[in-house]
Amino acid sequence: MKTKSFFLMLFILILSLTNNAQESKKPFSAFRDSLDNAIDISNFLLNKKGFLLVPSIITEPAVGYGVVGAAIYFHSSYSAKHGPPSITGVLGGGTQNGTWMAGAFHVGYWNHDRIRYMGALVRTNINIGYYGSGYIESLANVSVNLNLDAWLVLQQIKFRLAGTNFFIGGRYLLFDTYNTFEIPVDIPEFEGTEFSSTLSEATAVLNYDSRNNVFSPNKGFFIELSGTYSDTWMGSDGLYGRLSARMIGYFPANDKLMIGVRHESTYSFGDIPFYARPIVILRGAPLMKYQNNNTTVMEAEVNWNVYKRWNLVGFTGIGNAFSDFESFEKGKSISSVGTGFRYLLARKFGLQMGMDFAKSTDDFAFYIVFGTSWLR
């Protein structure tokens, strides 16, 4: 689960747009900026304390279209705390293919942002197309429906090193599933079409974050190195591990043009379950379609401010899922290209909202974006 604390208010934006032709003193004027009278939710977020209902839309092609909603409690406001407030919430949602989820979470910023905590408990039932984690001839062009009836527990804590932009910490994930394939498939990766499986993982994390804005940055770097370990004594099904490197950079070319670059690589080893193997995460690529023991992704994005608060976005990327370095060229590769738009929804936070449209090697998808598509 990524920490998108503010999924951020498609509902509020729609309500505000219906009032666009009215005077600024009319209802919804609280959602206008005093500088340019444009639609803006900065003051609302700065002073918000207590409960907030947040609806959003799911557009992930792997599970179909759907809706998700959250009831979030702000323990304080941004203005009172002079920084991100701790939040607690519950969420639930579903999609057209029968996938559903419900859970609770807490995100904490403690000791003047020297300690960052995230925890979640989620119950979910996922229907997703499985293409095989590697090249499997019988699944080369079609998928088999995989149902994951699961509980998820996540705990993460990171500590700031002195007064620097470095954080060090750890993460624990427990993912207990009952897996069902829709039709019998003769694949040596697993036995049977119905079986239970458990992931119990501990991960050490080191990251550097110099982004000038965690929502929609246009300058700085996010770098994270992580190592994951899992073993039977922890309750997991097997002994395995993963090593990951994530690097994102934002480079302002001028006052109106920003260039972003992203690289992610993950390498696994040991007896890793098929559904826990690394996947290519790229706009236009359905989840779990491009999966193997190792993955690598490169993506570039250009964000151009064309008029006042409106920006155009263009992006392209490539990814590869491969079993080992000797067979890199035989891996499941994908490329994508796309475009989108952004609106500066909260000027004081530098937060943009919009949509992306992506065409990959063999898929098309669109996404509603709050903040950056690379938010971590």
C-alpha positions as CSV (number, residue, x, y, z in Angstrom):
1,M,0.0,0.0,0.0
2,K,1.4,3.3,-1.0
3,T,1.0,6.3,1.3
4,K,-1.4,8.4,-0.7
5,S,-2.8,10.0,2.4
6,F,-5.0,12.3,0.3
7,F,-6.4,10.3,-2.6
8,L,-7.6,13.6,-3.0
9,M,-11.0,14.6,-3.5
10,L,-12.4,14.1,-7.0
11,F,-15.7,14.7,-5.3
12,I,-14.7,18.1,-4.0
13,L,-13.3,19.1,-7.3
14,I,-16.5,18.2,-9.1
15,L,-18.6,20.1,-6.7
16,S,-16.3,23.1,-7.0
17,L,-16.4,23.0,-10.8
18,T,-20.2,23.3,-10.8
19,N,-19.7,26.6,-9.0
20,N,-17.1,28.0,-11.5
21,A,-19.4,30.7,-12.9
22,Q,-20.5,32.0,-9.6
23,E,-19.0,34.9,-7.6
24,S,-16.2,34.0,-5.2
25,K,-18.3,35.0,-2.3
26,K,-20.9,32.3,-3.0
27,P,-20.9,28.8,-1.5
28,F,-17.7,26.8,-2.0
29,S,-15.7,30.0,-1.9
30,A,-13.6,28.2,0.7
31,F,-12.2,26.1,-2.2
32,R,-10.8,29.1,-4.0
33,D,-7.4,30.7,-3.8
34,S,-7.2,34.3,-2.6
35,L,-4.4,35.0,-5.1
36,D,-6.1,34.1,-8.3
37,N,-9.6,33.1,-7.3
38,A,-9.0,29.7,-8.9
39,I,-10.4,26.4,-7.5
40,D,-8.0,25.4,-4.7
41,I,-8.2,23.2,-1.6
42,S,-5.1,24.4,0.2
43,N,-6.8,26.2,3.0
44,F,-9.2,23.3,3.5
45,L,-6.3,20.9,4.0
46,L,-4.3,23.3,6.1
47,N,-7.0,23.7,8.6
48,K,-8.7,20.3,8.4
49,K,-9.1,18.4,11.7
50,G,-11.4,15.6,12.4
51,F,-13.1,13.3,10.0
52,L,-13.1,13.5,6.2
53,L,-14.8,11.2,3.7
54,V,-12.7,10.6,0.6
55,P,-14.1,8.7,-2.5
56,S,-12.0,7.8,-5.5
57,I,-12.2,5.6,-8.6
58,I,-10.2,2.5,-9.4
59,T,-9.0,2.2,-13.1
60,E,-6.4,-0.6,-12.8
61,P,-6.9,-2.8,-15.9
62,A,-5.9,-6.0,-14.0
63,V,-9.0,-5.8,-11.8
64,G,-11.4,-3.7,-13.8
65,Y,-13.1,-0.4,-13.0
66,G,-14.4,0.2,-9.5
67,V,-14.8,2.6,-6.6
68,V,-13.0,3.0,-3.3
69,G,-13.8,5.2,-0.3
70,A,-12.1,6.0,3.0
71,A,-13.2,7.7,6.2
72,I,-10.0,9.5,7.5
73,Y,-9.5,11.1,10.9
74,F,-7.0,13.9,11.0
75,H,-5.4,14.0,14.5
76,S,-4.4,17.6,14.0
77,S,-4.2,20.1,11.1
78,Y,-1.2,21.0,9.0
79,S,-1.3,24.6,10.3
80,A,-1.4,23.5,13.9
81,K,1.4,20.9,13.6
82,H,3.5,22.9,11.0
83,G,3.9,19.7,9.0
84,P,2.0,16.5,8.0
85,P,-0.6,15.4,10.5
86,S,-1.0,11.8,11.7
87,I,-4.1,10.2,10.3
88,T,-6.2,7.1,11.0
89,G,-8.8,5.7,8.7
90,V,-10.9,2.9,7.4
91,L,-11.4,2.0,3.7
92,G,-13.4,-0.2,1.4
93,G,-14.0,-0.7,-2.3
94,G,-14.8,-3.1,-5.1
95,T,-14.5,-3.5,-8.9
96,Q,-16.6,-4.8,-11.7
97,N,-14.8,-8.2,-11.8
98,G,-15.7,-9.1,-8.2
99,T,-12.6,-7.8,-6.5
100,W,-13.2,-6.2,-3.1
101,M,-11.3,-5.0,-0.1
102,A,-11.9,-3.5,3.4
103,G,-9.4,-2.4,6.0
104,A,-8.0,0.1,8.5
105,F,-4.7,2.1,8.5
106,H,-2.7,4.6,10.4
107,V,0.0,6.9,9.1
108,G,2.0,8.7,11.8
109,Y,4.5,11.6,11.7
110,W,6.1,11.7,15.1
111,N,8.7,13.7,16.9
112,H,8.7,16.6,14.4
113,D,8.9,14.2,11.5
114,R,11.9,12.4,12.8
115,I,9.9,9.2,12.9
116,R,7.5,8.0,10.1
117,Y,5.1,5.1,10.8
118,M,2.6,3.3,8.6
119,G,0.4,0.3,9.6
120,A,-2.5,-1.4,7.9
121,L,-4.8,-4.4,8.3
122,V,-6.7,-5.4,5.1
123,R,-9.2,-8.1,4.2
124,T,-9.4,-8.6,0.4
125,N,-10.7,-10.9,-2.3
126,I,-8.8,-10.3,-5.5
127,N,-9.6,-11.6,-9.0
128,I,-6.7,-11.0,-11.3
129,G,-5.4,-12.4,-14.6
130,Y,-2.4,-14.6,-14.2
131,Y,0.0,-14.9,-17.1
132,G,2.7,-16.9,-15.5
133,S,5.8,-15.6,-13.7
134,G,8.1,-16.3,-16.7
135,Y,7.5,-17.5,-20.2
136,I,4.9,-20.3,-20.1
137,E,3.8,-21.4,-23.5
138,S,0.3,-22.3,-22.5
139,L,-0.2,-18.8,-21.0
140,A,1.8,-16.8,-23.6
141,N,-1.1,-14.7,-24.9
142,V,-4.1,-15.4,-22.5
143,S,-4.5,-15.2,-18.8
144,V,-6.1,-17.6,-16.3
145,N,-8.2,-16.0,-13.5
146,L,-6.5,-16.2,-10.2
147,N,-8.5,-15.6,-7.0
148,L,-6.6,-14.5,-3.9
149,D,-8.8,-14.6,-0.8
150,A,-6.4,-13.0,1.7
151,W,-5.6,-11.1,4.9
152,L,-2.8,-8.5,4.8
153,V,-0.9,-7.0,7.7
154,L,1.6,-4.3,7.1
155,Q,3.9,-2.5,9.6
156,Q,6.6,0.0,8.7
157,I,8.7,2.5,10.6
158,K,11.5,4.7,9.5
159,F,13.8,7.0,11.4
160,R,15.4,10.2,10.1
161,L,19.2,10.2,10.5
162,A,20.1,13.4,12.5
163,G,18.9,16.4,10.5
164,T,19.5,14.9,7.1
165,N,17.3,13.6,4.3
166,F,18.2,10.0,5.0
167,F,15.8,7.6,6.6
168,I,16.5,4.1,7.9
169,G,14.0,1.6,9.1
170,G,12.1,-1.7,8.5
171,R,8.9,-3.1,7.2
172,Y,7.0,-6.3,8.0
173,L,4.4,-7.9,5.7
174,L,2.1,-10.8,6.4
175,F,0.0,-11.9,3.4
176,D,-2.1,-15.0,4.1
177,T,-4.0,-16.3,1.1
178,Y,-6.2,-19.0,-0.2
179,N,-5.6,-19.2,-3.9
180,T,-8.0,-20.6,-6.6
181,F,-7.4,-20.9,-10.3
182,E,-10.6,-20.7,-12.4
183,I,-9.7,-23.7,-14.5
184,P,-7.1,-26.5,-14.1
185,V,-3.7,-25.6,-15.4
186,D,-0.8,-28.0,-15.8
187,I,2.1,-25.8,-14.7
188,P,5.0,-27.0,-12.6
189,E,5.2,-23.8,-10.6
190,F,2.4,-25.0,-8.3
191,E,0.5,-28.1,-7.3
192,G,-3.3,-28.2,-7.7
193,T,-5.8,-25.5,-8.5
194,E,-6.8,-24.6,-4.9
195,F,-4.2,-24.1,-2.2
196,S,-3.2,-21.9,0.7
197,S,0.0,-19.9,0.9
198,T,1.6,-17.5,3.4
199,L,4.1,-14.7,2.9
200,S,5.9,-13.5,6.0
201,E,8.5,-10.9,5.1
202,A,10.9,-8.6,7.0
203,T,12.5,-5.8,5.0
204,A,15.3,-3.4,5.8
205,V,14.9,0.0,4.2
206,L,17.4,2.8,3.5
207,N,16.1,5.8,1.6
208,Y,17.1,9.4,0.7
209,D,14.4,12.0,0.0
210,S,15.3,15.5,-1.1
211,R,12.1,16.2,-3.0
212,N,10.8,19.7,-2.6
213,N,7.3,18.4,-2.5
214,V,6.1,14.9,-1.6
215,F,2.8,15.4,-3.6
216,S,3.9,16.7,-7.0
217,P,7.6,17.4,-6.9
218,N,9.5,19.2,-9.5
219,K,13.0,19.1,-7.9
220,G,15.0,16.6,-5.9
221,F,15.6,12.9,-5.6
222,F,14.0,9.9,-4.0
223,I,16.3,6.9,-3.6
224,E,15.5,3.7,-1.8
225,L,17.5,0.5,-1.3
226,S,15.8,-2.4,0.4
227,G,16.4,-6.1,1.2
228,T,13.7,-8.6,2.0
229,Y,14.1,-11.8,3.9
230,S,11.5,-14.6,4.5
231,D,11.8,-18.0,6.0
232,T,9.7,-20.9,7.3
233,W,10.5,-20.1,10.9
234,M,8.7,-16.7,10.3
235,G,5.6,-18.6,9.2
236,S,6.3,-18.2,5.5
237,D,6.0,-21.1,3.0
238,G,9.7,-21.0,2.0
239,L,13.1,-19.4,2.2
240,Y,13.6,-16.5,-0.2
241,G,14.7,-13.0,-0.5
242,R,14.5,-9.9,-2.7
243,L,16.9,-6.9,-3.3
244,S,15.4,-3.7,-4.7
245,A,16.7,-0.3,-5.9
246,R,14.4,2.6,-6.6
247,M,15.7,5.9,-7.9
248,I,13.5,8.9,-9.0
249,G,14.9,12.3,-10.0
250,Y,13.1,15.5,-10.8
251,F,15.0,18.2,-12.9
252,P,13.5,21.6,-13.6
253,A,14.5,22.7,-17.1
254,N,13.0,26.1,-16.6
255,D,10.1,27.7,-14.8
256,K,7.5,25.9,-16.8
257,L,9.2,22.6,-17.8
258,M,10.1,19.7,-15.5
259,I,11.8,16.4,-16.5
260,G,11.4,13.3,-14.4
261,V,13.4,10.1,-14.6
262,R,12.6,6.8,-12.8
263,H,14.4,3.5,-12.5
264,E,13.4,0.4,-10.5
265,S,15.1,-3.0,-10.3
266,T,14.2,-6.0,-8.2
267,Y,16.0,-9.3,-7.9
268,S,14.7,-12.3,-6.1
269,F,16.3,-15.6,-5.0
270,G,15.3,-18.7,-3.2
271,D,12.0,-20.5,-3.0
272,I,9.8,-17.4,-3.7
273,P,6.1,-18.1,-4.3
274,F,4.9,-17.5,-7.8
275,Y,2.6,-14.6,-6.9
276,A,5.3,-12.8,-4.8
277,R,7.8,-12.6,-7.6
278,P,8.7,-9.1,-8.8
279,I,6.3,-7.5,-11.4
280,V,6.8,-4.6,-13.8
281,I,5.0,-1.6,-12.6
282,L,4.5,0.7,-15.5
283,R,1.6,2.8,-16.7
284,G,-0.3,0.8,-19.3
285,A,1.0,-2.6,-17.9
286,P,-1.6,-4.6,-16.0
287,L,-0.4,-5.9,-12.6
288,M,1.1,-9.4,-12.6
289,K,1.2,-9.6,-16.4
290,Y,4.9,-9.0,-16.7
291,Q,6.4,-11.0,-13.8
292,N,9.5,-13.2,-13.2
293,N,12.3,-13.7,-10.8
294,N,13.8,-10.3,-11.7
295,T,12.5,-7.1,-13.1
296,T,13.8,-3.7,-14.3
297,V,12.0,-0.6,-15.3
298,M,13.0,2.8,-16.8
299,E,10.6,5.6,-17.3
300,A,10.8,9.3,-18.2
301,E,8.2,12.0,-17.9
302,V,7.9,15.7,-19.0
303,N,5.5,18.1,-17.2
304,W,4.8,21.3,-19.0
305,N,2.9,24.3,-17.5
306,V,0.9,25.5,-20.5
307,Y,-1.6,27.9,-18.9
308,K,-1.8,29.2,-15.3
309,R,-2.6,26.1,-13.2
310,W,-2.9,23.7,-16.2
311,N,-0.1,21.3,-17.2
312,L,0.4,18.8,-19.9
313,V,2.2,15.5,-19.3
314,G,4.0,13.2,-21.6
315,F,5.8,9.9,-20.6
316,T,7.4,6.8,-22.0
317,G,8.9,3.7,-20.3
318,I,10.2,0.2,-20.8
319,G,10.3,-2.8,-18.6
320,N,11.5,-6.4,-18.6
321,A,10.8,-9.4,-16.5
322,F,13.4,-12.1,-16.8
323,S,14.5,-15.3,-15.0
324,D,18.2,-14.6,-14.8
325,F,20.8,-12.3,-16.4
326,E,21.8,-14.9,-19.0
327,S,18.2,-14.9,-20.4
328,F,17.6,-11.2,-20.1
329,E,16.9,-10.9,-23.8
330,K,14.3,-13.7,-23.6
331,G,12.4,-12.0,-20.8
332,K,8.8,-10.6,-21.0
333,S,9.4,-7.1,-22.1
334,I,7.0,-4.2,-22.5
335,S,7.2,-0.6,-23.6
336,S,4.6,2.2,-23.1
337,V,3.9,5.7,-24.1
338,G,1.3,8.1,-22.9
339,T,0.0,11.6,-22.2
340,G,-2.1,13.3,-19.6
341,F,-3.0,16.6,-17.9
342,R,-2.7,18.1,-14.4
343,Y,-4.5,20.9,-12.5
344,L,-2.8,22.6,-9.5
345,L,-5.4,21.7,-7.0
346,A,-3.7,22.8,-3.8
347,R,-1.1,25.6,-4.5
348,K,0.3,25.8,-1.0
349,F,1.1,22.0,-1.1
350,G,2.2,22.0,-4.7
351,L,-0.4,19.3,-5.3
352,Q,-1.6,18.5,-8.8
353,M,-4.5,16.3,-9.9
354,G,-5.3,14.9,-13.3
355,M,-5.5,11.9,-15.6
356,D,-3.0,9.8,-17.6
357,F,-3.7,7.8,-20.7
358,A,-1.2,5.1,-21.5
359,K,-0.7,2.7,-24.5
360,S,1.7,-0.2,-23.9
361,T,2.8,-3.0,-26.1
362,D,-0.6,-4.8,-26.0
363,D,-2.8,-2.8,-23.6
364,F,-4.5,0.6,-23.1
365,A,-5.3,2.1,-19.7
366,F,-6.2,5.4,-18.1
367,Y,-5.6,6.5,-14.5
368,I,-6.8,9.2,-12.2
369,V,-3.7,10.8,-10.6
370,F,-3.5,12.6,-7.3
371,G,0.0,14.0,-6.9
372,T,2.7,12.3,-8.9
373,S,2.3,8.9,-10.6
374,W,5.5,7.9,-8.9
375,L,4.4,8.8,-5.3
376,R,6.2,6.7,-2.7
